[in-house]
């Protein structure tokens, strides 16, 4: 298919896991009713963003993948005929947990999962306490409507992740996300941070000649200390914004993407053709020290 309709679900969450799951299901159905063929949910949508604290009780939020949430979403995918991209807190086994996104195909079948590779550890983002770094490598998913790659939040800042996933054949890069402003920060700082976040992802679209779809959560959490900035967006393969969500509202939006444009952009701006793969060995070093 040369075109595909993608749905973005930008929503707020509560402390009630089942309530969040049912809310997401209703919004997936809403997107499907608007014509969506692939629907992407935000990072860790079944809960509040719990990584703001290091609390052992939060491990109780995790579940196996496949598991209860993928089973429920698989039924919705089959009923609505849509592909669902679902970011979940995975319990792999006792003591090993991942930040993982599952993909359900349009017939409800479970296609597989991607485990977040880059794990941050910053004030209010203590993810290393909870998540083991991904060990499945980068992934693409061949669905009924398109072949796409999924990367998760902190992965957004790494061009290597976008490049490898694109080289594996991804026609679209999806980024489920949970990122926001500390409400104590000034407006200029907040604006600069959001602009950097959007710019780096649009640059992945340009460098790889693919559409980028980034879906963020919205709303106040952490007792009002964190405002998740929404701002979900879609970029075409040359970095042009096709859609940008608000910073403070829940939104369900559907856009049609013309995947054939990848060939046009890649032939007119042949970044992949001109890559000097013979000269990139040093990229695997942590830092290139002088001898």
KAVEN-V543884 format. One record per residue. RES is the residue in one small letter. PSI is psi in whole degrees, 0 to 359 (none if undefined). NEAR is the number of other C-alpha atoms within 12 Angstrom. D_CENTER is the distance of its C-alpha to the mean C-alpha in Angstrom with 2 decimals. Layout:
res->[RES:RES]
psi->[PSI:PSI]
near->[NEAR:NEAR]
d_center->[D_CENTER:D_CENTER]
This chain:
res->[x:x:x:x:x:x:x:x:x:x:x:x:x:x:x:x:x:x:x:x:x:x:x:x:x:x:x:x:x:x:x:x:x:x:x:x:x:x:x:x:x:x:x:x:x:x:x:x:x:x:x:x:x:x:x:x:x:x:x:x:x:x:x:x:x:x:x:x:x:x:x:x:x:x:x:x:x:x:x:x:x:x:x:x:x:x:x:x:x:x:x:x:x:x:x:x:x:x:x:x:x:x:x:x:x:x:x:x:x:x:x:x:x:x:x:x:x:x:x:x:x:x:x:x:x:x:x:x:x:x:x:x:x:x:x:x:x:x:x:x:x:x:x:x:x:x:x:x:x:x:x:x:x:x:x:x:x:x:x:x:x:x:x:x:x:x:x:x:x:x:x:x:x:x:x:x:x:x:x:x:x:x:x:x:x:x:x:x:x:x:x:x:x:x:x:x:x:x:x:x:x:x:x:x:x:x:x:x:x:x:x:x:x:x:x:x:x:x:x:x:x:x:x:x:x:x:x:x:x:x:x:x:x:x:x:x:x:x:x:x:x:x:x:x:x:x:x:x:x:x:x:x:x:x:x:x:x:x:x:x:x:x:x:x:x:x:x:x:x:x:x:x:x:x:x:x:x:x:x:x:x:x:x:x:x:x:x:x:x:x:x]
psi->[133:340:152:144:121:142:134:127:105:115:165:162:164:184:357:109:314:323:318:319:315:324:316:319:316:324:328:316:321:316:318:320:335:1:3:142:331:129:127:127:160:171:132:51:348:1:171:162:96:352:6:343:158:98:117:333:335:341:341:345:343:159:160:154:117:157:203:316:317:329:314:318:328:322:319:318:316:317:319:347:36:154:138:132:113:115:123:161:109:129:106:316:180:120:359:117:150:156:108:143:127:151:125:128:173:347:7:355:147:117:336:189:157:131:128:127:318:121:118:163:95:165:126:1:64:60:334:338:327:321:130:135:146:146:15:357:188:150:147:152:121:101:178:326:336:161:121:163:151:129:161:120:261:335:337:332:0:108:333:319:316:319:310:316:321:319:340:357:11:131:338:143:122:137:90:137:151:97:144:186:141:126:344:347:156:162:322:319:316:315:317:319:314:316:321:317:314:318:317:324:322:328:328:322:315:310:331:353:37:160:145:131:116:125:115:159:172:154:166:135:182:45:37:0:340:129:107:130:8:237:22:148:166:131:141:178:0:19:4:131:123:339:142:125:167:170:355:11:147:140:140:112:143:130:146:127:137:98:341:342:339:315:319:311:322:334:326:329:80:63:322:322:320:9:135:75:342:349:8:12:326:346:340:358:148:318:144:94:152:142:none]
near->[16:16:22:29:31:44:41:50:48:44:46:39:35:27:20:16:27:20:18:25:34:22:27:42:37:24:35:46:35:25:35:34:22:23:25:34:40:47:53:58:52:53:48:45:45:37:34:38:42:37:35:28:22:21:15:14:12:25:29:19:31:34:29:27:33:29:19:22:37:38:25:27:45:32:26:33:37:26:22:31:30:41:47:57:55:52:47:45:44:39:27:24:14:13:16:22:31:40:50:48:47:46:46:42:37:31:24:28:27:31:28:28:37:39:38:42:33:30:29:28:18:16:16:25:27:19:34:27:27:35:34:26:26:27:20:17:20:34:37:33:36:25:32:25:30:33:32:40:44:51:55:49:42:32:39:40:27:22:26:24:33:43:34:25:33:36:25:23:25:33:41:48:53:55:48:45:48:48:43:37:36:28:20:14:16:12:13:12:16:23:20:15:21:26:17:16:33:38:27:27:46:36:31:42:40:34:33:42:40:44:49:50:56:53:53:50:50:36:34:28:29:24:16:14:18:29:31:38:38:38:40:49:46:41:37:37:38:31:28:24:27:25:29:27:30:23:29:22:24:28:33:41:39:35:31:29:33:25:30:23:24:34:23:17:26:23:17:17:20:18:22:23:17:14:15:10:12:9:10:11:11:12:13:10:9:8:8:10:7:4:3]
d_center->[22.53:22.39:20.57:17.78:16.83:13.21:12.71:10.46:11.27:11.55:13.81:15.74:16.50:19.77:21.22:21.92:19.51:21.19:21.28:17.53:17.09:19.81:18.46:15.12:17.39:19.51:16.80:15.64:19.35:19.66:17.08:18.97:22.20:21.12:20.72:17.04:16.78:13.06:11.28:7.65:7.80:6.45:6.33:9.90:11.12:14.48:15.78:16.30:14.53:17.29:16.78:18.99:21.90:23.05:24.38:25.23:25.26:21.48:21.38:22.85:19.52:18.32:19.00:19.36:16.99:18.35:19.91:20.66:17.31:16.58:20.22:20.04:16.99:18.68:21.70:19.94:18.33:21.88:23.61:21.53:21.05:17.30:14.43:11.96:8.43:8.93:7.64:11.12:13.59:15.46:19.20:20.19:23.77:25.86:24.67:21.55:18.16:14.57:11.07:10.06:8.10:10.92:11.62:14.72:16.76:18.80:21.77:20.07:20.12:17.70:16.54:15.09:12.33:10.38:11.20:9.65:12.23:12.60:13.71:14.95:18.24:19.30:21.20:19.29:16.38:18.37:15.74:18.23:20.49:18.28:16.12:17.63:15.83:14.49:17.42:16.30:15.52:13.03:12.68:13.03:13.72:16.77:16.68:19.44:18.08:16.21:15.13:11.54:9.42:6.11:5.31:4.33:5.84:9.33:8.69:8.31:12.03:13.27:14.63:15.79:12.47:11.76:15.45:15.82:13.08:14.74:18.10:17.35:17.37:13.91:14.76:11.34:8.25:4.98:2.21:2.02:5.04:8.75:11.12:14.57:18.17:21.01:23.46:26.28:25.11:26.78:25.36:25.68:23.56:20.80:20.95:20.97:17.87:15.86:17.40:16.56:12.83:12.98:15.56:13.95:11.06:13.84:15.83:13.54:14.20:17.86:18.37:17.05:18.09:15.00:13.08:9.77:7.74:5.89:6.09:7.87:10.66:14.26:17.65:19.93:19.59:21.58:24.79:23.97:23.25:19.58:18.42:14.71:14.73:12.76:13.12:10.21:11.26:11.85:13.74:16.27:17.23:19.49:17.34:18.82:16.96:17.29:15.98:15.28:15.14:17.53:17.19:18.94:18.67:16.79:16.06:15.52:15.60:16.15:16.61:18.33:17.25:20.08:18.94:22.50:21.99:20.35:23.85:25.53:23.50:23.72:27.45:28.27:26.23:26.43:24.33:23.67:27.40:28.53:26.47:29.01:27.61:31.01:30.51:27.15:28.36:28.25:24.47:24.44:26.58:25.43:27.76:30.53:33.63:37.00:39.54]
